[in-house]
Amino acid sequence: MPQFDFPFPRRYNTLRLLGYDYNSVWRLCAISLVTDLRRPLFADMKLSKSVLASLLSAENLKHMRLRAFSLMPNHLHLLAVFDSQKRTCRR
């Protein structure tokens, strides 16, 4: 927990978290993906299993640390940490 002097510093309507290290190599990201027209595509068990298999594949997990995810019938929520120094370019 960050230490603050009293009185508390003003935030001036910023969206940044107080005490969070934004210069860190590892950055936490919250990602939401929604299907087109919010159709329940992930209600199909075959499709949802293939999405989860691809998300949890070793190829993807070597570039990110998956903290949490939630797969709903029409959207996907991810909470992941990406290594910003391991940027690869696929051609």
PDB file of N, CA, C and O in Angstrom:
ATOM      1  N   MET A   1       0.847  -1.176   0.000  1.00  0.00           N
ATOM      2  CA  MET A   1       0.000   0.000   0.000  1.00  0.00           C
ATOM      3  C   MET A   1       0.890   1.235   0.000  1.00  0.00           C
ATOM      4  O   MET A   1       1.810   1.328   0.812  1.00  0.00           O
ATOM      5  N   PRO A   2       0.631   2.192  -0.902  1.00  0.00           N
ATOM      6  CA  PRO A   2       1.467   3.392  -0.943  1.00  0.00           C
ATOM      7  C   PRO A   2       1.232   4.272   0.277  1.00  0.00           C
ATOM      8  O   PRO A   2       0.127   4.337   0.816  1.00  0.00           O
ATOM      9  N   GLN A   3       2.280   4.938   0.692  1.00  0.00           N
ATOM     10  CA  GLN A   3       2.203   5.860   1.819  1.00  0.00           C
ATOM     11  C   GLN A   3       1.903   7.263   1.284  1.00  0.00           C
ATOM     12  O   GLN A   3       2.530   7.719   0.328  1.00  0.00           O
ATOM     13  N   PHE A   4       0.936   7.942   1.912  1.00  0.00           N
ATOM     14  CA  PHE A   4       0.566   9.276   1.485  1.00  0.00           C
ATOM     15  C   PHE A   4       0.736  10.236   2.652  1.00  0.00           C
ATOM     16  O   PHE A   4       0.508   9.885   3.809  1.00  0.00           O
ATOM     17  N   ASP A   5       1.136  11.435   2.325  1.00  0.00           N
ATOM     18  CA  ASP A   5       1.218  12.490   3.326  1.00  0.00           C
ATOM     19  C   ASP A   5      -0.179  13.077   3.522  1.00  0.00           C
ATOM     20  O   ASP A   5      -0.991  13.115   2.597  1.00  0.00           O
ATOM     21  N   PHE A   6      -0.438  13.531   4.741  1.00  0.00           N
ATOM     22  CA  PHE A   6      -1.714  14.168   5.000  1.00  0.00           C
ATOM     23  C   PHE A   6      -1.567  15.653   4.768  1.00  0.00           C
ATOM     24  O   PHE A   6      -0.565  16.182   5.248  1.00  0.00           O
ATOM     25  N   PRO A   7      -2.398  16.374   4.122  1.00  0.00           N
ATOM     26  CA  PRO A   7      -3.615  15.909   3.453  1.00  0.00           C
ATOM     27  C   PRO A   7      -3.273  15.128   2.187  1.00  0.00           C
ATOM     28  O   PRO A   7      -2.207  15.309   1.599  1.00  0.00           O
ATOM     29  N   PHE A   8      -4.193  14.260   1.781  1.00  0.00           N
ATOM     30  CA  PHE A   8      -3.972  13.405   0.617  1.00  0.00           C
ATOM     31  C   PHE A   8      -3.730  14.244  -0.628  1.00  0.00           C
ATOM     32  O   PHE A   8      -4.320  15.314  -0.782  1.00  0.00           O
ATOM     33  N   PRO A   9      -2.861  13.763  -1.524  1.00  0.00           N
ATOM     34  CA  PRO A   9      -2.599  14.530  -2.756  1.00  0.00           C
ATOM     35  C   PRO A   9      -3.832  14.546  -3.658  1.00  0.00           C
ATOM     36  O   PRO A   9      -4.607  13.590  -3.701  1.00  0.00           O
ATOM     37  N   ARG A  10      -3.985  15.629  -4.356  1.00  0.00           N
ATOM     38  CA  ARG A  10      -5.110  15.734  -5.286  1.00  0.00           C
ATOM     39  C   ARG A  10      -4.806  14.938  -6.539  1.00  0.00           C
ATOM     40  O   ARG A  10      -3.658  14.878  -6.981  1.00  0.00           O
ATOM     41  N   ARG A  11      -5.815  14.337  -7.103  1.00  0.00           N
ATOM     42  CA  ARG A  11      -5.625  13.512  -8.292  1.00  0.00           C
ATOM     43  C   ARG A  11      -5.840  14.308  -9.578  1.00  0.00           C
ATOM     44  O   ARG A  11      -5.373  13.884 -10.635  1.00  0.00           O
ATOM     45  N   TYR A  12      -6.512  15.416  -9.522  1.00  0.00           N
ATOM     46  CA  TYR A  12      -6.794  16.240 -10.699  1.00  0.00           C
ATOM     47  C   TYR A  12      -7.429  15.440 -11.826  1.00  0.00           C
ATOM     48  O   TYR A  12      -7.033  15.568 -12.985  1.00  0.00           O
ATOM     49  N   ASN A  13      -8.413  14.615 -11.487  1.00  0.00           N
ATOM     50  CA  ASN A  13      -9.225  13.873 -12.445  1.00  0.00           C
ATOM     51  C   ASN A  13      -8.386  12.970 -13.354  1.00  0.00           C
ATOM     52  O   ASN A  13      -8.657  12.881 -14.551  1.00  0.00           O
ATOM     53  N   THR A  14      -7.401  12.320 -12.815  1.00  0.00           N
ATOM     54  CA  THR A  14      -6.590  11.413 -13.606  1.00  0.00           C
ATOM     55  C   THR A  14      -7.122   9.994 -13.476  1.00  0.00           C
ATOM     56  O   THR A  14      -7.737   9.648 -12.467  1.00  0.00           O
ATOM     57  N   LEU A  15      -6.890   9.186 -14.477  1.00  0.00           N
ATOM     58  CA  LEU A  15      -7.320   7.788 -14.452  1.00  0.00           C
ATOM     59  C   LEU A  15      -6.215   6.873 -13.942  1.00  0.00           C
ATOM     60  O   LEU A  15      -6.425   5.665 -13.844  1.00  0.00           O
ATOM     61  N   ARG A  16      -5.060   7.406 -13.619  1.00  0.00           N
ATOM     62  CA  ARG A  16      -3.947   6.593 -13.140  1.00  0.00           C
ATOM     63  C   ARG A  16      -4.120   6.231 -11.675  1.00  0.00           C
ATOM     64  O   ARG A  16      -4.631   7.022 -10.882  1.00  0.00           O
ATOM     65  N   LEU A  17      -3.690   5.027 -11.327  1.00  0.00           N
ATOM     66  CA  LEU A  17      -3.748   4.574  -9.941  1.00  0.00           C
ATOM     67  C   LEU A  17      -2.624   5.208  -9.140  1.00  0.00           C
ATOM     68  O   LEU A  17      -1.488   5.282  -9.608  1.00  0.00           O
ATOM     69  N   LEU A  18      -2.933   5.657  -7.951  1.00  0.00           N
ATOM     70  CA  LEU A  18      -1.898   6.207  -7.088  1.00  0.00           C
ATOM     71  C   LEU A  18      -1.001   5.075  -6.592  1.00  0.00           C
ATOM     72  O   LEU A  18      -1.500   4.052  -6.123  1.00  0.00           O
ATOM     73  N   GLY A  19       0.288   5.246  -6.688  1.00  0.00           N
ATOM     74  CA  GLY A  19       1.223   4.259  -6.188  1.00  0.00           C
ATOM     75  C   GLY A  19       1.531   3.124  -7.151  1.00  0.00           C
ATOM     76  O   GLY A  19       2.321   2.246  -6.806  1.00  0.00           O
ATOM     77  N   TYR A  20       0.939   3.102  -8.353  1.00  0.00           N
ATOM     78  CA  TYR A  20       1.204   2.034  -9.322  1.00  0.00           C
ATOM     79  C   TYR A  20       2.426   2.390 -10.153  1.00  0.00           C
ATOM     80  O   TYR A  20       2.557   3.528 -10.602  1.00  0.00           O
ATOM     81  N   ASP A  21       3.313   1.439 -10.362  1.00  0.00           N
ATOM     82  CA  ASP A  21       4.543   1.672 -11.118  1.00  0.00           C
ATOM     83  C   ASP A  21       4.262   1.487 -12.610  1.00  0.00           C
ATOM     84  O   ASP A  21       4.294   0.365 -13.114  1.00  0.00           O
ATOM     85  N   TYR A  22       3.988   2.583 -13.311  1.00  0.00           N
ATOM     86  CA  TYR A  22       3.693   2.519 -14.739  1.00  0.00           C
ATOM     87  C   TYR A  22       4.947   2.319 -15.583  1.00  0.00           C
ATOM     88  O   TYR A  22       4.828   2.068 -16.782  1.00  0.00           O
ATOM     89  N   ASN A  23       6.123   2.418 -15.016  1.00  0.00           N
ATOM     90  CA  ASN A  23       7.365   2.193 -15.742  1.00  0.00           C
ATOM     91  C   ASN A  23       7.843   0.755 -15.632  1.00  0.00           C
ATOM     92  O   ASN A  23       8.922   0.429 -16.127  1.00  0.00           O
ATOM     93  N   SER A  24       7.075  -0.097 -15.005  1.00  0.00           N
ATOM     94  CA  SER A  24       7.448  -1.489 -14.822  1.00  0.00           C
ATOM     95  C   SER A  24       7.504  -2.220 -16.157  1.00  0.00           C
ATOM     96  O   SER A  24       6.793  -1.862 -17.096  1.00  0.00           O
ATOM     97  N   VAL A  25       8.353  -3.248 -16.242  1.00  0.00           N
ATOM     98  CA  VAL A  25       8.453  -4.060 -17.451  1.00  0.00           C
ATOM     99  C   VAL A  25       7.170  -4.863 -17.645  1.00  0.00           C
ATOM    100  O   VAL A  25       6.690  -5.013 -18.769  1.00  0.00           O
ATOM    101  N   TRP A  26       6.625  -5.372 -16.560  1.00  0.00           N
ATOM    102  CA  TRP A  26       5.394  -6.154 -16.617  1.00  0.00           C
ATOM    103  C   TRP A  26       4.217  -5.216 -16.374  1.00  0.00           C
ATOM    104  O   TRP A  26       4.191  -4.497 -15.375  1.00  0.00           O
ATOM    105  N   ARG A  27       3.245  -5.220 -17.279  1.00  0.00           N
ATOM    106  CA  ARG A  27       2.098  -4.333 -17.171  1.00  0.00           C
ATOM    107  C   ARG A  27       0.817  -5.146 -17.147  1.00  0.00           C
ATOM    108  O   ARG A  27       0.614  -6.026 -17.984  1.00  0.00           O
ATOM    109  N   LEU A  28      -0.043  -4.850 -16.191  1.00  0.00           N
ATOM    110  CA  LEU A  28      -1.318  -5.541 -16.046  1.00  0.00           C
ATOM    111  C   LEU A  28      -2.339  -4.916 -16.987  1.00  0.00           C
ATOM    112  O   LEU A  28      -2.498  -3.696 -17.022  1.00  0.00           O
ATOM    113  N   CYS A  29      -3.032  -5.762 -17.751  1.00  0.00           N
ATOM    114  CA  CYS A  29      -4.023  -5.285 -18.715  1.00  0.00           C
ATOM    115  C   CYS A  29      -5.357  -5.970 -18.480  1.00  0.00           C
ATOM    116  O   CYS A  29      -5.409  -7.175 -18.237  1.00  0.00           O
ATOM    117  N   ALA A  30      -6.419  -5.211 -18.551  1.00  0.00           N
ATOM    118  CA  ALA A  30      -7.774  -5.747 -18.513  1.00  0.00           C
ATOM    119  C   ALA A  30      -8.336  -5.641 -19.929  1.00  0.00           C
ATOM    120  O   ALA A  30      -8.428  -4.547 -20.484  1.00  0.00           O
ATOM    121  N   ILE A  31      -8.707  -6.772 -20.505  1.00  0.00           N
ATOM    122  CA  ILE A  31      -9.146  -6.828 -21.897  1.00  0.00           C
ATOM    123  C   ILE A  31     -10.535  -7.442 -21.933  1.00  0.00           C
ATOM    124  O   ILE A  31     -10.791  -8.453 -21.277  1.00  0.00           O
ATOM    125  N   SER A  32     -11.426  -6.836 -22.695  1.00  0.00           N
ATOM    126  CA  SER A  32     -12.762  -7.382 -22.918  1.00  0.00           C
ATOM    127  C   SER A  32     -12.984  -7.518 -24.413  1.00  0.00           C
ATOM    128  O   SER A  32     -12.765  -6.571 -25.168  1.00  0.00           O
ATOM    129  N   LEU A  33     -13.413  -8.684 -24.834  1.00  0.00           N
ATOM    130  CA  LEU A  33     -13.728  -8.944 -26.240  1.00  0.00           C
ATOM    131  C   LEU A  33     -15.206  -9.282 -26.331  1.00  0.00           C
ATOM    132  O   LEU A  33     -15.704 -10.131 -25.592  1.00  0.00           O
ATOM    133  N   VAL A  34     -15.908  -8.612 -27.246  1.00  0.00           N
ATOM    134  CA  VAL A  34     -17.345  -8.818 -27.403  1.00  0.00           C
ATOM    135  C   VAL A  34     -17.601  -9.310 -28.822  1.00  0.00           C
ATOM    136  O   VAL A  34     -16.997  -8.817 -29.775  1.00  0.00           O
ATOM    137  N   THR A  35     -18.500 -10.284 -28.957  1.00  0.00           N
ATOM    138  CA  THR A  35     -18.830 -10.811 -30.279  1.00  0.00           C
ATOM    139  C   THR A  35     -19.641  -9.792 -31.068  1.00  0.00           C
ATOM    140  O   THR A  35     -20.242  -8.882 -30.495  1.00  0.00           O
ATOM    141  N   ASP A  36     -19.651  -9.952 -32.379  1.00  0.00           N
ATOM    142  CA  ASP A  36     -20.387  -9.066 -33.265  1.00  0.00           C
ATOM    143  C   ASP A  36     -21.878  -9.156 -32.965  1.00  0.00           C
ATOM    144  O   ASP A  36     -22.443 -10.247 -32.895  1.00  0.00           O
ATOM    145  N   LEU A  37     -22.497  -8.018 -32.791  1.00  0.00           N
ATOM    146  CA  LEU A  37     -23.924  -7.901 -32.468  1.00  0.00           C
ATOM    147  C   LEU A  37     -24.301  -8.650 -31.191  1.00  0.00           C
ATOM    148  O   LEU A  37     -25.464  -8.989 -30.974  1.00  0.00           O
ATOM    149  N   ARG A  38     -23.295  -8.903 -30.351  1.00  0.00           N
ATOM    150  CA  ARG A  38     -23.478  -9.610 -29.070  1.00  0.00           C
ATOM    151  C   ARG A  38     -24.188 -10.955 -29.227  1.00  0.00           C
ATOM    152  O   ARG A  38     -24.988 -11.361 -28.385  1.00  0.00           O
ATOM    153  N   ARG A  39     -23.868 -11.628 -30.330  1.00  0.00           N
ATOM    154  CA  ARG A  39     -24.435 -12.964 -30.546  1.00  0.00           C
ATOM    155  C   ARG A  39     -23.766 -13.953 -29.597  1.00  0.00           C
ATOM    156  O   ARG A  39     -22.565 -13.832 -29.356  1.00  0.00           O
ATOM    157  N   PRO A  40     -24.486 -14.914 -29.056  1.00  0.00           N
ATOM    158  CA  PRO A  40     -23.908 -15.874 -28.096  1.00  0.00           C
ATOM    159  C   PRO A  40     -23.096 -16.973 -28.785  1.00  0.00           C
ATOM    160  O   PRO A  40     -23.466 -18.146 -28.741  1.00  0.00           O
ATOM    161  N   LEU A  41     -21.998 -16.588 -29.416  1.00  0.00           N
ATOM    162  CA  LEU A  41     -21.177 -17.555 -30.150  1.00  0.00           C
ATOM    163  C   LEU A  41     -20.478 -18.548 -29.227  1.00  0.00           C
ATOM    164  O   LEU A  41     -20.285 -19.707 -29.594  1.00  0.00           O
ATOM    165  N   PHE A  42     -20.100 -18.099 -28.035  1.00  0.00           N
ATOM    166  CA  PHE A  42     -19.367 -18.981 -27.120  1.00  0.00           C
ATOM    167  C   PHE A  42     -20.294 -19.942 -26.381  1.00  0.00           C
ATOM    168  O   PHE A  42     -19.833 -20.720 -25.546  1.00  0.00           O
ATOM    169  N   ALA A  43     -21.593 -19.899 -26.675  1.00  0.00           N
ATOM    170  CA  ALA A  43     -22.506 -20.893 -26.118  1.00  0.00           C
ATOM    171  C   ALA A  43     -22.285 -22.245 -26.796  1.00  0.00           C
ATOM    172  O   ALA A  43     -22.638 -23.291 -26.252  1.00  0.00           O
ATOM    173  N   ASP A  44     -21.695 -22.206 -27.992  1.00  0.00           N
ATOM    174  CA  ASP A  44     -21.319 -23.438 -28.686  1.00  0.00           C
ATOM    175  C   ASP A  44     -20.102 -24.032 -27.979  1.00  0.00           C
ATOM    176  O   ASP A  44     -19.049 -23.399 -27.911  1.00  0.00           O
ATOM    177  N   MET A  45     -20.246 -25.235 -27.460  1.00  0.00           N
ATOM    178  CA  MET A  45     -19.196 -25.852 -26.638  1.00  0.00           C
ATOM    179  C   MET A  45     -17.918 -26.092 -27.425  1.00  0.00           C
ATOM    180  O   MET A  45     -16.824 -25.915 -26.887  1.00  0.00           O
ATOM    181  N   LYS A  46     -18.033 -26.493 -28.691  1.00  0.00           N
ATOM    182  CA  LYS A  46     -16.833 -26.737 -29.508  1.00  0.00           C
ATOM    183  C   LYS A  46     -16.032 -25.454 -29.695  1.00  0.00           C
ATOM    184  O   LYS A  46     -14.809 -25.449 -29.555  1.00  0.00           O
ATOM    185  N   LEU A  47     -16.726 -24.376 -30.010  1.00  0.00           N
ATOM    186  CA  LEU A  47     -16.049 -23.094 -30.226  1.00  0.00           C
ATOM    187  C   LEU A  47     -15.427 -22.579 -28.939  1.00  0.00           C
ATOM    188  O   LEU A  47     -14.296 -22.094 -28.952  1.00  0.00           O
ATOM    189  N   SER A  48     -16.146 -22.678 -27.833  1.00  0.00           N
ATOM    190  CA  SER A  48     -15.599 -22.181 -26.572  1.00  0.00           C
ATOM    191  C   SER A  48     -14.383 -23.000 -26.135  1.00  0.00           C
ATOM    192  O   SER A  48     -13.431 -22.438 -25.593  1.00  0.00           O
ATOM    193  N   LYS A  49     -14.396 -24.309 -26.361  1.00  0.00           N
ATOM    194  CA  LYS A  49     -13.223 -25.125 -26.019  1.00  0.00           C
ATOM    195  C   LYS A  49     -12.027 -24.779 -26.899  1.00  0.00           C
ATOM    196  O   LYS A  49     -10.894 -24.769 -26.417  1.00  0.00           O
ATOM    197  N   SER A  50     -12.254 -24.499 -28.165  1.00  0.00           N
ATOM    198  CA  SER A  50     -11.136 -24.130 -29.040  1.00  0.00           C
ATOM    199  C   SER A  50     -10.574 -22.752 -28.680  1.00  0.00           C
ATOM    200  O   SER A  50      -9.366 -22.531 -28.774  1.00  0.00           O
ATOM    201  N   VAL A  51     -11.448 -21.822 -28.268  1.00  0.00           N
ATOM    202  CA  VAL A  51     -10.979 -20.496 -27.834  1.00  0.00           C
ATOM    203  C   VAL A  51     -10.125 -20.634 -26.578  1.00  0.00           C
ATOM    204  O   VAL A  51      -9.058 -20.028 -26.479  1.00  0.00           O
ATOM    205  N   LEU A  52     -10.594 -21.430 -25.622  1.00  0.00           N
ATOM    206  CA  LEU A  52      -9.830 -21.623 -24.386  1.00  0.00           C
ATOM    207  C   LEU A  52      -8.527 -22.372 -24.642  1.00  0.00           C
ATOM    208  O   LEU A  52      -7.514 -22.065 -24.013  1.00  0.00           O
ATOM    209  N   ALA A  53      -8.528 -23.344 -25.550  1.00  0.00           N
ATOM    210  CA  ALA A  53      -7.296 -24.066 -25.877  1.00  0.00           C
ATOM    211  C   ALA A  53      -6.278 -23.131 -26.511  1.00  0.00           C
ATOM    212  O   ALA A  53      -5.086 -23.212 -26.216  1.00  0.00           O
ATOM    213  N   SER A  54      -6.744 -22.248 -27.375  1.00  0.00           N
ATOM    214  CA  SER A  54      -5.829 -21.305 -27.999  1.00  0.00           C
ATOM    215  C   SER A  54      -5.330 -20.261 -27.002  1.00  0.00           C
ATOM    216  O   SER A  54      -4.167 -19.859 -27.053  1.00  0.00           O
ATOM    217  N   LEU A  55      -6.204 -19.824 -26.097  1.00  0.00           N
ATOM    218  CA  LEU A  55      -5.815 -18.846 -25.069  1.00  0.00           C
ATOM    219  C   LEU A  55      -4.794 -19.428 -24.101  1.00  0.00           C
ATOM    220  O   LEU A  55      -3.863 -18.734 -23.691  1.00  0.00           O
ATOM    221  N   LEU A  56      -4.959 -20.683 -23.735  1.00  0.00           N
ATOM    222  CA  LEU A  56      -4.089 -21.323 -22.758  1.00  0.00           C
ATOM    223  C   LEU A  56      -2.943 -22.102 -23.388  1.00  0.00           C
ATOM    224  O   LEU A  56      -2.286 -22.888 -22.706  1.00  0.00           O
ATOM    225  N   SER A  57      -2.696 -21.898 -24.664  1.00  0.00           N
ATOM    226  CA  SER A  57      -1.610 -22.614 -25.342  1.00  0.00           C
ATOM    227  C   SER A  57      -0.248 -22.131 -24.840  1.00  0.00           C
ATOM    228  O   SER A  57      -0.105 -21.010 -24.352  1.00  0.00           O
ATOM    229  N   ALA A  58       0.729 -22.996 -24.973  1.00  0.00           N
ATOM    230  CA  ALA A  58       2.084 -22.662 -24.522  1.00  0.00           C
ATOM    231  C   ALA A  58       2.658 -21.486 -25.313  1.00  0.00           C
ATOM    232  O   ALA A  58       3.439 -20.700 -24.776  1.00  0.00           O
ATOM    233  N   GLU A  59       2.278 -21.362 -26.576  1.00  0.00           N
ATOM    234  CA  GLU A  59       2.755 -20.253 -27.420  1.00  0.00           C
ATOM    235  C   GLU A  59       2.300 -18.905 -26.869  1.00  0.00           C
ATOM    236  O   GLU A  59       3.075 -17.948 -26.853  1.00  0.00           O
ATOM    237  N   ASN A  60       1.058 -18.825 -26.421  1.00  0.00           N
ATOM    238  CA  ASN A  60       0.546 -17.578 -25.861  1.00  0.00           C
ATOM    239  C   ASN A  60       1.058 -17.326 -24.452  1.00  0.00           C
ATOM    240  O   ASN A  60       1.336 -16.184 -24.087  1.00  0.00           O
ATOM    241  N   LEU A  61       1.185 -18.375 -23.665  1.00  0.00           N
ATOM    242  CA  LEU A  61       1.556 -18.191 -22.261  1.00  0.00           C
ATOM    243  C   LEU A  61       3.028 -17.834 -22.070  1.00  0.00           C
ATOM    244  O   LEU A  61       3.417 -17.402 -20.985  1.00  0.00           O
ATOM    245  N   LYS A  62       3.857 -18.009 -23.109  1.00  0.00           N
ATOM    246  CA  LYS A  62       5.253 -17.585 -22.944  1.00  0.00           C
ATOM    247  C   LYS A  62       5.417 -16.076 -23.145  1.00  0.00           C
ATOM    248  O   LYS A  62       6.479 -15.527 -22.850  1.00  0.00           O
ATOM    249  N   HIS A  63       4.377 -15.401 -23.642  1.00  0.00           N
ATOM    250  CA  HIS A  63       4.409 -13.948 -23.822  1.00  0.00           C
ATOM    251  C   HIS A  63       3.576 -13.205 -22.795  1.00  0.00           C
ATOM    252  O   HIS A  63       3.659 -11.981 -22.694  1.00  0.00           O
ATOM    253  N   MET A  64       2.769 -13.941 -22.027  1.00  0.00           N
ATOM    254  CA  MET A  64       1.905 -13.274 -21.058  1.00  0.00           C
ATOM    255  C   MET A  64       1.700 -14.176 -19.849  1.00  0.00           C
ATOM    256  O   MET A  64       1.872 -15.393 -19.909  1.00  0.00           O
ATOM    257  N   ARG A  65       1.330 -13.536 -18.759  1.00  0.00           N
ATOM    258  CA  ARG A  65       0.910 -14.247 -17.548  1.00  0.00           C
ATOM    259  C   ARG A  65      -0.578 -13.996 -17.402  1.00  0.00           C
ATOM    260  O   ARG A  65      -1.005 -12.872 -17.139  1.00  0.00           O
ATOM    261  N   LEU A  66      -1.356 -15.035 -17.572  1.00  0.00           N
ATOM    262  CA  LEU A  66      -2.797 -14.912 -17.477  1.00  0.00           C
ATOM    263  C   LEU A  66      -3.192 -14.980 -16.011  1.00  0.00           C
ATOM    264  O   LEU A  66      -2.989 -16.007 -15.363  1.00  0.00           O
ATOM    265  N   ARG A  67      -3.756 -13.900 -15.481  1.00  0.00           N
ATOM    266  CA  ARG A  67      -4.139 -13.837 -14.072  1.00  0.00           C
ATOM    267  C   ARG A  67      -5.553 -14.351 -13.856  1.00  0.00           C
ATOM    268  O   ARG A  67      -5.808 -15.079 -12.898  1.00  0.00           O
ATOM    269  N   ALA A  68      -6.467 -13.983 -14.731  1.00  0.00           N
ATOM    270  CA  ALA A  68      -7.857 -14.422 -14.605  1.00  0.00           C
ATOM    271  C   ALA A  68      -8.533 -14.271 -15.958  1.00  0.00           C
ATOM    272  O   ALA A  68      -8.144 -13.430 -16.769  1.00  0.00           O
ATOM    273  N   PHE A  69      -9.549 -15.093 -16.194  1.00  0.00           N
ATOM    274  CA  PHE A  69     -10.353 -14.927 -17.393  1.00  0.00           C
ATOM    275  C   PHE A  69     -11.763 -15.411 -17.107  1.00  0.00           C
ATOM    276  O   PHE A  69     -11.995 -16.213 -16.202  1.00  0.00           O
ATOM    277  N   SER A  70     -12.699 -14.905 -17.900  1.00  0.00           N
ATOM    278  CA  SER A  70     -14.092 -15.312 -17.786  1.00  0.00           C
ATOM    279  C   SER A  70     -14.666 -15.351 -19.194  1.00  0.00           C
ATOM    280  O   SER A  70     -14.717 -14.335 -19.888  1.00  0.00           O
ATOM    281  N   LEU A  71     -15.091 -16.523 -19.599  1.00  0.00           N
ATOM    282  CA  LEU A  71     -15.681 -16.691 -20.923  1.00  0.00           C
ATOM    283  C   LEU A  71     -17.190 -16.777 -20.769  1.00  0.00           C
ATOM    284  O   LEU A  71     -17.714 -17.718 -20.172  1.00  0.00           O
ATOM    285  N   MET A  72     -17.875 -15.795 -21.307  1.00  0.00           N
ATOM    286  CA  MET A  72     -19.339 -15.726 -21.257  1.00  0.00           C
ATOM    287  C   MET A  72     -19.874 -16.084 -22.645  1.00  0.00           C
ATOM    288  O   MET A  72     -19.091 -16.161 -23.591  1.00  0.00           O
ATOM    289  N   PRO A  73     -21.176 -16.304 -22.794  1.00  0.00           N
ATOM    290  CA  PRO A  73     -21.703 -16.668 -24.117  1.00  0.00           C
ATOM    291  C   PRO A  73     -21.443 -15.645 -25.213  1.00  0.00           C
ATOM    292  O   PRO A  73     -21.316 -16.016 -26.380  1.00  0.00           O
ATOM    293  N   ASN A  74     -21.362 -14.356 -24.860  1.00  0.00           N
ATOM    294  CA  ASN A  74     -21.163 -13.352 -25.910  1.00  0.00           C
ATOM    295  C   ASN A  74     -19.945 -12.456 -25.688  1.00  0.00           C
ATOM    296  O   ASN A  74     -19.754 -11.497 -26.436  1.00  0.00           O
ATOM    297  N   HIS A  75     -19.121 -12.740 -24.688  1.00  0.00           N
ATOM    298  CA  HIS A  75     -17.917 -11.931 -24.488  1.00  0.00           C
ATOM    299  C   HIS A  75     -16.894 -12.676 -23.641  1.00  0.00           C
ATOM    300  O   HIS A  75     -17.189 -13.689 -23.006  1.00  0.00           O
ATOM    301  N   LEU A  76     -15.678 -12.132 -23.657  1.00  0.00           N
ATOM    302  CA  LEU A  76     -14.557 -12.721 -22.934  1.00  0.00           C
ATOM    303  C   LEU A  76     -13.848 -11.615 -22.172  1.00  0.00           C
ATOM    304  O   LEU A  76     -13.557 -10.560 -22.735  1.00  0.00           O
ATOM    305  N   HIS A  77     -13.566 -11.849 -20.893  1.00  0.00           N
ATOM    306  CA  HIS A  77     -12.798 -10.917 -20.068  1.00  0.00           C
ATOM    307  C   HIS A  77     -11.460 -11.563 -19.730  1.00  0.00           C
ATOM    308  O   HIS A  77     -11.407 -12.734 -19.354  1.00  0.00           O
ATOM    309  N   LEU A  78     -10.388 -10.801 -19.865  1.00  0.00           N
ATOM    310  CA  LEU A  78      -9.044 -11.264 -19.532  1.00  0.00           C
ATOM    311  C   LEU A  78      -8.389 -10.278 -18.594  1.00  0.00           C
ATOM    312  O   LEU A  78      -8.570  -9.066 -18.716  1.00  0.00           O
ATOM    313  N   LEU A  79      -7.634 -10.800 -17.667  1.00  0.00           N
ATOM    314  CA  LEU A  79      -6.756 -10.001 -16.830  1.00  0.00           C
ATOM    315  C   LEU A  79      -5.385 -10.641 -16.983  1.00  0.00           C
ATOM    316  O   LEU A  79      -5.136 -11.728 -16.462  1.00  0.00           O
ATOM    317  N   ALA A  80      -4.502  -9.963 -17.697  1.00  0.00           N
ATOM    318  CA  ALA A  80      -3.226 -10.566 -18.063  1.00  0.00           C
ATOM    319  C   ALA A  80      -2.098  -9.566 -17.886  1.00  0.00           C
ATOM    320  O   ALA A  80      -2.307  -8.353 -17.892  1.00  0.00           O
ATOM    321  N   VAL A  81      -0.896 -10.105 -17.727  1.00  0.00           N
ATOM    322  CA  VAL A  81       0.316  -9.303 -17.618  1.00  0.00           C
ATOM    323  C   VAL A  81       1.177  -9.644 -18.827  1.00  0.00           C
ATOM    324  O   VAL A  81       1.493 -10.810 -19.066  1.00  0.00           O
ATOM    325  N   PHE A  82       1.549  -8.630 -19.580  1.00  0.00           N
ATOM    326  CA  PHE A  82       2.357  -8.818 -20.776  1.00  0.00           C
ATOM    327  C   PHE A  82       3.758  -8.290 -20.536  1.00  0.00           C
ATOM    328  O   PHE A  82       3.943  -7.271 -19.870  1.00  0.00           O
ATOM    329  N   ASP A  83       4.743  -8.987 -21.082  1.00  0.00           N
ATOM    330  CA  ASP A  83       6.123  -8.540 -20.994  1.00  0.00           C
ATOM    331  C   ASP A  83       6.370  -7.577 -22.146  1.00  0.00           C
ATOM    332  O   ASP A  83       6.388  -7.995 -23.304  1.00  0.00           O
ATOM    333  N   SER A  84       6.558  -6.311 -21.852  1.00  0.00           N
ATOM    334  CA  SER A  84       6.697  -5.298 -22.898  1.00  0.00           C
ATOM    335  C   SER A  84       8.049  -5.346 -23.595  1.00  0.00           C
ATOM    336  O   SER A  84       8.208  -4.725 -24.645  1.00  0.00           O
ATOM    337  N   GLN A  85       9.024  -6.057 -23.051  1.00  0.00           N
ATOM    338  CA  GLN A  85      10.343  -6.113 -23.690  1.00  0.00           C
ATOM    339  C   GLN A  85      10.483  -7.297 -24.627  1.00  0.00           C
ATOM    340  O   GLN A  85      11.472  -7.376 -25.355  1.00  0.00           O
ATOM    341  N   LYS A  86       9.536  -8.216 -24.639  1.00  0.00           N
ATOM    342  CA  LYS A  86       9.587  -9.373 -25.526  1.00  0.00           C
ATOM    343  C   LYS A  86       8.662  -9.169 -26.710  1.00  0.00           C
ATOM    344  O   LYS A  86       7.804 -10.012 -26.972  1.00  0.00           O
ATOM    345  N   ARG A  87       8.816  -8.095 -27.413  1.00  0.00           N
ATOM    346  CA  ARG A  87       7.956  -7.845 -28.571  1.00  0.00           C
ATOM    347  C   ARG A  87       8.521  -8.600 -29.759  1.00  0.00           C
ATOM    348  O   ARG A  87       9.685  -8.442 -30.124  1.00  0.00           O
ATOM    349  N   THR A  88       7.676  -9.418 -30.349  1.00  0.00           N
ATOM    350  CA  THR A  88       8.086 -10.187 -31.516  1.00  0.00           C
ATOM    351  C   THR A  88       7.235  -9.773 -32.698  1.00  0.00           C
ATOM    352  O   THR A  88       6.069  -9.406 -32.548  1.00  0.00           O
ATOM    353  N   CYS A  89       7.820  -9.837 -33.845  1.00  0.00           N
ATOM    354  CA  CYS A  89       7.126  -9.474 -35.064  1.00  0.00           C
ATOM    355  C   CYS A  89       7.014 -10.717 -35.923  1.00  0.00           C
ATOM    356  O   CYS A  89       8.028 -11.273 -36.345  1.00  0.00           O
ATOM    357  N   ARG A  90       5.807 -11.154 -36.185  1.00  0.00           N
ATOM    358  CA  ARG A  90       5.594 -12.340 -37.026  1.00  0.00           C
ATOM    359  C   ARG A  90       5.389 -11.907 -38.455  1.00  0.00           C
ATOM    360  O   ARG A  90       4.651 -10.962 -38.737  1.00  0.00           O
ATOM    361  N   ARG A  91       6.041 -12.597 -39.339  1.00  0.00           N
ATOM    362  CA  ARG A  91       5.901 -12.287 -40.777  1.00  0.00           C
ATOM    363  C   ARG A  91       5.509 -13.518 -41.531  1.00  0.00           C
ATOM    364  O   ARG A  91       5.342 -13.468 -42.750  1.00  0.00           O
TER     365      ARG A  91
END
